[in-house]
Amino acid sequence: MNYDDIKKLIDDMGNSKIDELKIEFPDGIKISMKKDLREPLEQNMTIKSKKESNQYVEEKAEEYKLIKSPMVGTFYSKSSPNAEPYVKIGDKVKKGDVLCVIEAMKLMNEIESEYDGEIVEISAKDEEMVEYGQVLFKIK
Protein backbone atom coordinates (compact mmCIF):
# COMPACT_ATOMS: atom_id res chain seq x y z
CA MET A 1 0.00 0.00 0.00
CA ASN A 2 1.57 3.27 -1.07
CA TYR A 3 1.27 6.78 0.36
CA ASP A 4 -1.47 7.87 -2.07
CA ASP A 5 -3.61 4.83 -1.14
CA ILE A 6 -3.20 5.58 2.57
CA LYS A 7 -3.99 9.29 2.04
CA LYS A 8 -7.15 8.39 0.06
CA LEU A 9 -8.22 5.98 2.81
CA ILE A 10 -7.77 8.70 5.44
CA ASP A 11 -9.70 11.23 3.34
CA ASP A 12 -12.52 8.74 2.70
CA MET A 13 -12.74 7.96 6.41
CA GLY A 14 -12.88 11.67 7.27
CA ASN A 15 -15.76 12.22 4.85
CA SER A 16 -17.76 9.20 6.00
CA LYS A 17 -20.02 8.56 8.98
CA ILE A 18 -17.76 5.70 10.15
CA ASP A 19 -16.15 6.34 13.57
CA GLU A 20 -13.55 3.56 13.53
CA LEU A 21 -11.93 1.33 10.90
CA LYS A 22 -9.52 -1.60 11.20
CA ILE A 23 -8.10 -3.41 8.16
CA GLU A 24 -5.65 -6.31 8.07
CA PHE A 25 -4.17 -7.24 4.70
CA PRO A 26 -2.92 -10.75 3.83
CA ASP A 27 0.68 -9.48 3.65
CA GLY A 28 0.51 -8.51 7.35
CA ILE A 29 -0.07 -4.78 7.00
CA LYS A 30 -2.60 -3.50 9.54
CA ILE A 31 -4.39 -0.17 9.39
CA SER A 32 -6.43 1.18 12.27
CA MET A 33 -8.15 4.57 12.23
CA LYS A 34 -10.44 6.18 14.77
CA LYS A 35 -12.07 9.60 14.62
CA ASP A 36 -11.68 11.98 17.55
CA LEU A 37 -15.31 12.75 18.40
CA ARG A 38 -14.58 15.12 21.29
CA GLU A 39 -16.14 18.57 20.89
CA PRO A 40 -13.80 21.55 20.62
CA LEU A 41 -13.41 23.66 23.76
CA GLU A 42 -15.35 26.58 22.26
CA GLN A 43 -18.45 24.42 21.73
CA ASN A 44 -18.51 23.42 25.41
CA MET A 45 -18.44 27.03 26.65
CA THR A 46 -21.07 29.73 26.83
CA ILE A 47 -19.45 32.82 25.36
CA LYS A 48 -21.16 36.23 25.08
CA SER A 49 -19.47 37.50 21.94
CA LYS A 50 -17.18 36.34 19.18
CA LYS A 51 -14.56 38.90 20.24
CA GLU A 52 -14.40 37.39 23.75
CA SER A 53 -14.14 33.92 22.20
CA ASN A 54 -11.13 34.89 20.09
CA GLN A 55 -9.41 36.53 23.06
CA TYR A 56 -9.94 33.40 25.16
CA VAL A 57 -8.44 31.12 22.50
CA GLU A 58 -5.46 33.45 21.97
CA GLU A 59 -4.75 33.63 25.73
CA LYS A 60 -4.88 29.83 26.06
CA ALA A 61 -2.61 29.33 23.04
CA GLU A 62 0.01 31.65 24.55
CA GLU A 63 0.09 29.75 27.85
CA TYR A 64 1.15 26.42 26.32
CA LYS A 65 3.80 25.23 23.92
CA LEU A 66 2.37 22.56 21.64
CA ILE A 67 4.11 19.41 20.45
CA LYS A 68 2.42 18.30 17.24
CA SER A 69 2.69 15.06 15.34
CA PRO A 70 5.16 15.32 12.45
CA MET A 71 3.46 12.40 10.64
CA VAL A 72 0.46 10.13 10.35
CA GLY A 73 0.83 6.97 12.43
CA THR A 74 0.06 5.12 15.64
CA PHE A 75 0.86 6.87 18.94
CA TYR A 76 2.67 4.92 21.68
CA SER A 77 3.37 6.48 25.09
CA LYS A 78 5.95 3.83 26.01
CA SER A 79 8.69 1.81 24.33
CA SER A 80 7.05 -1.57 25.00
CA PRO A 81 3.78 -2.84 26.54
CA ASN A 82 5.44 -3.52 29.92
CA ALA A 83 7.56 -0.36 30.05
CA GLU A 84 6.77 2.85 31.92
CA PRO A 85 5.46 5.75 29.79
CA TYR A 86 8.12 8.13 28.51
CA VAL A 87 6.32 11.03 30.25
CA LYS A 88 3.30 11.63 32.47
CA ILE A 89 1.33 14.78 33.25
CA GLY A 90 3.37 16.88 35.65
CA ASP A 91 6.76 15.58 34.44
CA LYS A 92 9.47 18.17 33.76
CA VAL A 93 11.06 17.76 30.31
CA LYS A 94 14.02 19.28 28.55
CA LYS A 95 14.46 19.99 24.86
CA GLY A 96 15.46 16.70 23.20
CA ASP A 97 13.77 14.38 25.74
CA VAL A 98 11.78 11.55 24.10
CA LEU A 99 8.05 12.05 24.71
CA CYS A 100 6.52 9.21 22.70
CA VAL A 101 6.90 6.98 19.65
CA ILE A 102 4.85 7.15 16.46
CA GLU A 103 4.78 4.04 14.31
CA ALA A 104 4.48 4.83 10.62
CA MET A 105 4.82 2.18 7.92
CA LYS A 106 6.33 -0.27 10.44
CA LEU A 107 9.01 2.23 11.49
CA MET A 108 9.18 3.48 15.09
CA ASN A 109 9.86 7.23 15.22
CA GLU A 110 10.84 8.80 18.54
CA ILE A 111 9.21 12.20 19.06
CA GLU A 112 11.38 14.56 21.10
CA SER A 113 10.42 17.66 23.05
CA GLU A 114 11.09 20.92 21.26
CA TYR A 115 10.90 22.85 24.55
CA ASP A 116 11.89 22.82 28.21
CA GLY A 117 8.92 22.78 30.57
CA GLU A 118 6.25 20.72 32.31
CA ILE A 119 3.80 18.33 30.62
CA VAL A 120 0.29 19.66 31.34
CA GLU A 121 -1.69 17.58 28.85
CA ILE A 122 -1.24 14.43 26.80
CA SER A 123 -3.75 14.78 23.97
CA ALA A 124 -3.35 11.36 22.31
CA LYS A 125 -4.16 7.95 23.74
CA ASP A 126 -1.93 4.89 23.55
CA GLU A 127 -2.27 2.98 20.26
CA GLU A 128 -4.45 5.75 18.82
CA MET A 129 -4.08 6.80 15.19
CA VAL A 130 -2.73 10.37 14.98
CA GLU A 131 -2.66 12.74 12.04
CA TYR A 132 0.00 15.10 10.76
CA GLY A 133 -0.15 18.32 12.80
CA GLN A 134 -2.35 16.86 15.55
CA VAL A 135 -1.45 18.17 19.02
CA LEU A 136 0.14 15.39 21.09
CA PHE A 137 1.37 17.28 24.16
CA LYS A 138 0.92 20.67 25.83
CA ILE A 139 3.91 22.00 27.75
CA LYS A 140 3.90 24.91 30.18
N, C-alpha and C positions, 0 to 999 in steps of 0.2 A: 504494500500500500504506500503510495507516494504522498508527498506533501499536499498536492492539489486535491487528492481524494480525501485526505483527512480534513483539509480546510472546508471542502464541500459538505462533508458529514457534519462538521461543527455548525456551519451556516444553516443547513437543513434542520438540525436539532433546534437551533435558536428560533427558527421561524415556525416550528411545529408546537403542538399542544402537549407533546411528550415531556415529562419531567425528568426521566432517567432512561439511559440506554446502555446496555452491555452487549458487546459482540465479541465472540471468540472465533477466530479463523482457523482452518485446519493446519496452517503452518505454525500455529502457536501464538500468533499476535492477538493481543487482547485490547479492546478499546472499551473504556467505561466513561460515560459522561453523565453529569447530573447538573440540572439547573439550580441556581441559587434563587430561591423563592422568597427570601427575606425582603421586606419592604424597606426602601431607603429611609434614612432618618427623617427627612423632611415630611414624608407622608405620615409618620407617627406623631408629629407635633402639631399643635394648634398655633398658627402664626398669624398675627394681625395684618401684616402687609408684606408684599414681595420684597421691599427694601430691607425690612428686618430679617427676612429669610436669608437674603444674600449676605448680610452682615454676619449672621450666625454661622453660616457655612464658611465664610472667609476666616473668622476668628478660630473656628475649630481646626481648619486646615493649617493655620500658622502654628498651633500648639504642638502638632505632631509631625515627625518626619516619617514618610511612608516608604516601606520597602515593597516594591512591586515585582511581580513575576516577569522574568525576562523571556519567558517562553510558555508554550502550551504543554501541559504534562500533568503527571500525578504528584501531588504534594505529600511528602513524608516528613514528619516532625522529628524522626529519630533514624539512626543509621541501620537498625535492625529491629525486628518485632520485640525482642527482649531488652533492648537498650533503653537508656533514659533519653527523654527528648533533648534535643540540642539546647533549646531555651524554653523557659516558662514565663508567664506573666510575672513581672516584678524583677526579673533577672537584669543585671547590668551587663551591657555588651560594649565591645570596642569595635572600631572599624576593622573589618577583615575577619571577625568571628563568624563561624558557620552557624546559620540560623535554621536551615532546613535543607532537604534534598528534593529536587524535582526530577522525576523520571520522564524522559522524553525519548521515544524510539529506542527503548531498552538501554539507554545511557543514563547513569545517575549523575546529576549536576548539582554540586554544592552551591547553595546560595549564601553569600556572605553579607554581613552588615555593611552598609555604606556610611554609617554614622556611629558615633559614641552615644550612649544613652541607656534608657531603661525601657524594656519591653512593656507596653501598656495594653496591647491587644494583639492577639493572633487571629487573623481573619479567615484563615483556611483550616479545614479539618483534615486529619490524617486520612490518607488514601483518597482524597477528594481531587477531582479534575479541576485544574486551574487554567485560566486563560492568560494570554500575553497582556501585561499591564494591570492585571488584577492585584489589588492590595493584599499582601500576605501578612505584614506586620506594621504596627504603629509604634514608633519609638519617641519617647519624650526626653 
